[in-house]
Amino acid sequence: MHTMWKGSIQFGLVSIPIKMHAATEDKDVSFRSLHQKCHTPIKYEKICPVCEEEVAKEDLVKGYETTSGNFIIVTDEELASLKKEAEDKAVEILDFINIDEIDPIYFNRSYYLGPNEGGSRAYALLRQALADSRKVGIAKIMIRSKEQLAVVRVYEDTLLMETLHYPDEIRSAADVPNVPATEKIVAKELETAKMLIDQLTTEFKPAQYEDEYRQKLMDLIKAKEKGEEVVSAKTAPKKDNVTDLMEALQASVEKNKKKTGKTAATKKRTSPAKKKATS
């Protein structure tokens, strides 16, 4: 299992060296956008609309938009300094709470925490203490340039960390349009609805649920592959320096034609005045 992060959990005066691993994986079926004519994957380029030129990665800077068209430039060095300061901190458990107090809307992503060298004993101690107390730890950790609020809990004999959304990241339910106010409910309808809920109530067994659409999509792809409905992308011809130079020259000529046209029009408008001045 790939290690995403190495550090430590600070549990009071106890420091537990850990490794973090992704607990979930994305199973979405992804597609590439191809040119219908030749089935070549489409290239996405970063073009500056003002300079009318492709911008290389090293020529990009980060800007925070304050108002329309106005930006604050933040350098990679400034971001790295802030990130290093946060990363140097251990994952400190700030509080212990009952997990039932956290509404599921706050949960974001899950990560397994495994003990690093020399951390097995302290790891087992925290795991047992959490299991016996039926509590979870609230902690903070820096992941992908963002300081995350997280829950540390026990899952199948392993410490699991689940990142949480901050309160200001949760949109207000009051802003949802057309939610009905308190309405008069017919008693018989309510009893029937409750009866239906009771009939469909069962033990949660996640293995019995599957992504049927994804399975049908993969069946379609495999069937097409067996039927040899497979297309190949054409190899793009390599451009030599002469071709590149000709394209650049042609672009320059076209650009200058526009400028020349404007200049010629200006000269025509000013020529009568010049003749009078000359005579």
N, C-alpha and C positions, 0 to 999 in steps of 0.2 A: 504494500500500500504506500503510495507516494506521500512523503512528508512535506506539508505545506509551510510549516512554521516550527521553529524550535524556541523554547524559552522556559519559563517556570511559572508555577502557580504559587502565589504567596498566601498562605493559610495561617494567619496569626504570625507567629515567629517561625513557622515551618515553611521551607521553600522546597517545592517539588519540581524537579526538572522534567519537562514533558516534550512530546512531539505531537503536532496536530495534523490530522488527516481528514479529508472530506468524507462525510458520512453518507452523502447522497450523490447521485450522478444524473445528468440530464440524458434522458432516453428519447428525446424528440428526434424525428426523422428530418434531416436537413437536406435542402436542395441547393444546387448551384444554378445561377442564372446563365443560360446559354444563348448565343445568337442562333435564332431559328434557322438561318440560312446555312451555316457551316458547323453548328453545334460547338462553337468555341466558347469557353467561359469568358464572361464579360469582365473587363478590367475597370476598376473604379479609381479614378485619379483625383488628386487634390489640385484644383485649379483656382488661382486668384482671379476673380472677376474684373478687378481693376487693372492689374498688370498683364492679364491675359496670358499667363504662363503657368506651367505645372510647378508646384512648390514641393521641394524635397523635404524629407522628414527633419533634417537638421536645420531647416530654415523656418520651422514652425515654433511659435511661442504660445504660452497659455495666457488667455485674457479673460477677466471676469467682467461681464457686461453690467454696467451700472445703470445706464439709460440707453435708449436706442442709439447705436452707433458710437457709444463711448465705452471704453474698456480700461480696466486696471491690469497692467502687465505684471504677472508673478513669475519669477524665474525658477528654473529647475533647482538651482542651488538653494533658494529660499524654501522651496517645498521639501527638499531633501533634509534641510536642517530641522524643520518642524517634525518631519517623519522620524528622523533619528532620535530626537528628544522623546517622542512618544514610544518608540520601539524599545528604548533602553529600559523602560519600566516593565516590571513583571506583571503577569496577570494577577492582580490583587483582588481577592474576594472581599467585597466591601460589606455585604450584609448576607444574612440567611433568612429565607422566607418560605412560606408554604407555596408550592407551585400552583395550587388552585387559585391563588390571588392574582395570577397573571392571566389576562384574557388572551385567547389564542391569536387575536389580531396582531399582537406584539411580536410573535415568533417570526423569524426570518429564515436562517439557514442553520444546518446542523453539522458539527465536526466531532470526530472521535479524538479523545486525548489519551495518548499512551505514555507510559513512563520512559524517560530517557535514562541514560546510564546513571546508576546510583540512586534512582528515584523510586524503585519498586516498593520499598517499605513505607515511605511517606505517602505514596500513591494509594496503597492498600488501606492506610489509616484513614485518609480523607474519604475514600469510597465507603468504608464501613461506617464511619461517623455520619455520612449523609444518609445511608440506607437505614440506620437505626433511628435517626432523628426524623426521618421522612421530610427532610428539608432540602432546599436547593440553594446554591450560592449565587449571589449577584456579583458580577465582575466586569472589568473593562479590558479590552484588548485592541491592539492596532492591527487591522487587516486591510490590505490594499488601499493604503493611504487614507483610511477612515477609522476613527476611534469608535469601536463597537461596544455597546452594552450587551452583556451576555449572561446566560444562566449556565451554571455548572451542576450537572445532576448525574445520577447513576442510570445506566441503560444496559441491561444484560451483562452485568459484571464489569462494565467499562464506563469510565467517566466520559460523559457527553457534554459538549458545550453547544448551546444554541444561542445564536446572536438574536438580539431584540431590536425592534425599531424604537427610536426615542419618541417621547410623547408628541413632539412637534412634527413628527413624520406621519402621524396618524391623522387622516382627514376626519373632520367632524361629521358624525352621522346626521346631525341636524341640517347639513347642506344637501342631503339627498332629496331630489325633487319628488313631489307627488306621493310622499308617504302619508297614508291615511291617519287621521287623528283617531281618538278612541271612538269606536263605533259600537252600536248595540248588536250583540251577538245572540242569535237564536239558540236557546239552551239545547234543543234537540240536535242542531248542527254541530255544536261544540262537543256534545257527548259522542256523536258519530265520529268526529275527527279524532278524539281521544282513543276511541275503540280501535280505529285504524292504526294509530301509532302503537298501541299495545300489541296488535297482531303482527306488526312489522318489526317490533323490538327484538333484538338478538345480540349475541356476544360479538364484539368487533374482532373479525379475523381478516386482516388486510390481505392475506394471500388469496382470498376468494374474489377479490376485485382485480380487474385487469383493464388495461387500455385497449379496448376493442378496436378503436379506429386505427391505432398504430399497428396492431396485429394485421388488420385487413390491408393496410397500406404496404406492409412488408411482404404479405402474401402476393399482392399485385406486382411488386417489384421483382420478387423471385420468379413469378410466372413469366414476366416479360423477359427476364434474364435467360430462363430455360428455353423460351421461344426465340431466343437470339434477337430480341428487339433492343439491341444495344447499339448506340451510336458512338463514334469516336470523333474527338476534336481534331481539327486540322492543325498542323504545325505552322505557326506564323513564320513567314520568311524573315530572315535576319536582315536588318537594314545595314548597309555599309555607310561609311562616312560620307561618300559622295551623295548618296540619296538623302541623308540627313542634311547635308549642306545645301542641296538643291531645294529641299522643303523649307529650310530656314530662309534662303534667298527669295524664294517665291512668296513666302509670307511677308517678308520685308517689302517686296515690290508692291504687293496688294495693299499693305498698310500705307505706303508712301503715295500710292495712287489717290487714296482718299484725301491725304494732306495736300497733294498737288492740285487736286480738283478744287479744294477750298481756296488755295492760294491764287489759282487762275481766276476764279470768280471774283476775288478781292481786287485783283489787278484790273479786270474789266470795269469794275465799278469806279475805280480811282483814275483810270486813264484819261477821261475828258478833262478833268481838273488839271492834270499834268500838262496836257496840250496847251491849255489857256496860259498856264504859267510860263511855258516855253516861248509862246508867241509874244 
